[in-house]
Every structure is written in C-alpha cells, then in structure tokens.
Amino acid sequence: MGGIVVHEFSTLDGVIDNPAWSMEYGFDPKMGAAIAQIMQGSKAILMGRNTYELFAPTWSTRTAEDDPGAPFMNETPKHVVSATLSKPEWHNTSVVGAYSAETIRALKEGVDGDIYLSGSGTLVRALLADGLVDELHLFVYPLALGAGRRLFEGGLEGRFTLAAFEAYENGAVHLAYRPAN
C-alpha cells in the first residue's frame, strides 16, 4: 500500500485553478526534477473528471521526446473519479465512479506504491477533508491573484508538517508537507 501524493501549482494567495499564470515565470529544470521524483514512487494516477478531460488530449499524444513525463502519464494506470464519465478514451484509464472515501481507501490498499495526483482541486479538497492525502507538494509562485478557486476554501482545515522545501530561480518554491496527525 502506498500513499496519495498530491502536486499542485499555487499562487501566494492559494489559487490553484487554471495555472496558466505560471507560464510567465518559465519552468525551472529543477522543478521538473522535483516533479519527476514525486512521480518516481507512484504506480498509479488519480484524477477528477475535469482534469482527465484536460490531460487526456494533451498527454496522450506526447512522447518522451516531447516531455520526459510523457511515459509516466501514458503508461501508468489512471483512475478517474467521476459520476458522469463512462468511456475513457485515454489508454490504461478506468473510472472509479463518484467520489467515495471508501473507494479511495480501497484503491490505496490495492496499489503497490504511491498514487500521484496533479490538479483536480475538487477531488483534492475531498481527499484532504477525509484525511486521505499522505503528501502535499505545493509549487508556489510569487503572485497573488485575489480571486479564483483555492486549495483550502469552504472551511477546509488541516495541520501539516514541513517535509522538504526548495527555491527556484524563477521565484517559485516547492513546499512538501505531510499531515501532522
């Protein structure tokens, strides 16, 4: 059994939706190495329907020459939490149904390694509320938007322990947390 390892791009004020704003900062190669390390221990990918619909057409056509993360994204078993998606077209994808903490716990039990999750803010908030996130990796950019969907909103609370951090030349920082329990 592994854990659920979440990776999010965030602004200083916690906005995580549509991280197109990150493009103006560039992508420091050290960030890619950090994300690759997060992926390295993962044997499955978990995502919500919206993220699936964004990722599938983009990643399914990428090769290792296009992006070193492409083999992981394409070859790793993917599990989509959705009550409405019925026939996923992306190779190696299954639909687990509507969100259920019990279903996610069973998925964690059945995967021999970590489960990687990127984006999927609604799903991540549910997982955090149910205590199912084992590592939270935030790549925080030096920008405040003032509005937008935030990771912690709607009364969601939690205590975490800093596990690691790294600063990048583009001004972003990687903050890795584990639940304080």
C-alpha positions as CSV (number, residue, x, y, z in Angstrom):
1,M,0.0,0.0,0.0
2,G,1.2,3.4,-0.9
3,G,0.0,6.9,-0.2
4,I,-1.7,9.6,-2.2
5,V,0.8,12.2,-3.3
6,V,-0.6,15.5,-4.5
7,H,1.1,18.0,-6.7
8,E,-0.4,21.5,-7.2
9,F,0.7,24.8,-8.7
10,S,-0.4,27.6,-6.4
11,T,-0.2,31.4,-6.1
12,L,0.9,33.0,-2.9
13,D,-2.8,33.5,-2.0
14,G,-3.6,29.9,-2.6
15,V,-5.3,30.0,-6.0
16,I,-4.9,26.7,-7.9
17,D,-7.4,26.8,-10.7
18,N,-6.2,27.2,-14.3
19,P,-2.4,27.6,-13.6
20,A,-1.8,29.3,-17.0
21,W,-0.5,32.2,-14.9
22,S,2.6,30.0,-14.2
23,M,3.7,30.3,-17.8
24,E,5.1,33.8,-17.4
25,Y,7.6,32.5,-14.9
26,G,9.0,29.8,-17.0
27,F,9.7,26.3,-15.9
28,D,12.9,25.8,-14.0
29,P,14.5,22.5,-14.8
30,K,14.9,21.8,-11.1
31,M,11.1,21.9,-10.8
32,G,10.9,19.2,-13.4
33,A,13.4,17.1,-11.4
34,A,11.3,17.6,-8.3
35,I,8.1,16.5,-10.0
36,A,9.9,13.5,-11.6
37,Q,11.0,12.5,-8.1
38,I,7.3,12.8,-6.9
39,M,6.2,10.6,-9.8
40,Q,9.1,8.1,-9.3
41,G,7.5,6.1,-6.5
42,S,4.0,6.3,-8.0
43,K,2.4,3.3,-9.5
44,A,-1.0,4.9,-10.3
45,I,-2.5,8.2,-11.2
46,L,-5.7,9.6,-9.7
47,M,-7.7,12.5,-11.1
48,G,-11.1,14.0,-11.3
49,R,-13.1,14.2,-14.5
50,N,-12.2,17.9,-15.3
51,T,-8.5,17.2,-15.0
52,Y,-8.9,14.0,-17.0
53,E,-10.6,16.0,-19.8
54,L,-7.7,18.5,-19.9
55,F,-4.9,15.9,-19.5
56,A,-6.1,13.1,-21.9
57,P,-5.9,15.0,-25.2
58,T,-2.7,16.7,-24.2
59,W,-0.7,13.9,-22.6
60,S,-2.0,11.0,-24.8
61,T,-0.2,12.4,-27.8
62,R,3.1,13.3,-26.1
63,T,6.2,11.2,-26.3
64,A,9.3,11.1,-24.2
65,E,11.0,13.4,-26.8
66,D,8.2,16.0,-26.2
67,D,8.2,15.8,-22.4
68,P,10.2,13.4,-20.1
69,G,7.0,12.9,-18.0
70,A,5.0,11.5,-21.0
71,P,5.9,7.9,-20.5
72,F,4.7,8.1,-16.8
73,M,1.5,9.9,-17.7
74,N,0.7,7.5,-20.6
75,E,1.8,4.1,-19.3
76,T,0.8,4.4,-15.6
77,P,-2.7,3.1,-14.7
78,K,-5.1,6.1,-14.4
79,H,-8.1,6.2,-12.2
80,V,-10.8,8.9,-12.7
81,V,-13.2,9.9,-10.0
82,S,-16.4,10.7,-11.9
83,A,-20.1,10.0,-11.8
84,T,-20.5,11.1,-15.4
85,L,-17.6,9.8,-17.4
86,S,-18.4,6.4,-18.7
87,K,-16.0,5.6,-21.5
88,P,-12.5,7.0,-21.0
89,E,-10.5,7.1,-24.2
90,W,-7.0,7.5,-22.8
91,H,-5.1,4.3,-22.7
92,N,-4.9,2.5,-19.3
93,T,-7.7,4.5,-17.7
94,S,-10.5,3.3,-15.5
95,V,-13.4,5.2,-13.9
96,V,-13.9,4.5,-10.2
97,G,-17.3,6.2,-10.0
98,A,-18.5,9.1,-7.9
99,Y,-16.3,10.2,-5.0
100,S,-16.3,7.9,-2.1
101,A,-13.7,7.8,0.7
102,E,-14.2,4.1,1.0
103,T,-13.5,3.6,-2.7
104,I,-10.3,5.7,-2.5
105,R,-9.2,3.8,0.6
106,A,-9.7,0.5,-1.3
107,L,-7.7,1.9,-4.3
108,K,-4.8,2.9,-1.9
109,E,-4.9,-0.7,-0.5
110,G,-4.7,-2.2,-4.0
111,V,-1.8,-0.1,-5.3
112,D,1.7,-1.3,-4.5
113,G,3.2,2.2,-4.4
114,D,2.1,5.8,-4.3
115,I,-0.8,7.3,-6.2
116,Y,0.1,10.5,-8.0
117,L,-2.5,13.3,-8.2
118,S,-1.9,16.6,-10.1
119,G,-4.6,19.3,-10.3
120,S,-8.1,18.1,-9.6
121,G,-8.8,20.7,-6.9
122,T,-12.3,19.5,-6.0
123,L,-11.0,15.9,-5.6
124,V,-8.0,17.1,-3.6
125,R,-10.2,19.1,-1.2
126,A,-12.4,16.0,-0.6
127,L,-9.3,13.8,0.0
128,L,-7.9,16.4,2.4
129,A,-11.3,16.6,4.3
130,D,-11.3,12.8,4.6
131,G,-7.6,12.5,5.7
132,L,-6.6,10.6,2.6
133,V,-3.7,12.8,1.4
134,D,-0.3,11.5,2.5
135,E,1.9,14.1,0.9
136,L,1.1,17.6,-0.4
137,H,3.6,19.1,-2.8
138,L,2.9,22.8,-3.5
139,F,4.8,24.7,-6.1
140,V,4.1,28.3,-5.0
141,Y,4.6,31.1,-7.5
142,P,5.3,34.8,-6.4
143,L,1.9,36.0,-7.5
144,A,-1.4,36.9,-5.8
145,L,-4.5,36.8,-7.9
146,G,-7.0,37.9,-5.4
147,A,-9.7,35.7,-6.8
148,G,-10.0,32.1,-8.0
149,R,-10.5,28.6,-6.6
150,R,-8.2,27.9,-3.7
151,L,-7.0,24.6,-2.3
152,F,-8.2,25.4,1.2
153,E,-11.6,27.0,0.9
154,G,-15.1,26.4,2.3
155,G,-14.0,25.8,5.8
156,L,-11.4,23.1,4.9
157,E,-8.8,22.9,7.7
158,G,-5.7,20.9,8.4
159,R,-2.4,20.7,10.2
160,F,0.8,19.7,8.3
161,T,4.4,19.1,8.9
162,L,7.0,20.5,6.5
163,A,8.8,17.6,4.9
164,A,11.0,19.4,2.4
165,F,11.4,22.7,0.5
166,E,13.3,24.1,-2.4
167,A,13.5,27.5,-4.0
168,Y,13.9,28.0,-7.8
169,E,15.4,30.8,-9.9
170,N,12.0,31.7,-11.4
171,G,10.8,32.8,-7.9
172,A,8.7,29.7,-7.2
173,V,9.2,27.5,-4.2
174,H,8.4,23.8,-3.7
175,L,6.9,23.1,-0.3
176,A,6.3,19.5,0.6
177,Y,4.0,18.7,3.6
178,R,2.7,15.6,5.4
179,P,-0.3,15.6,7.6
180,A,0.6,16.4,11.2
181,N,-1.8,13.7,12.6
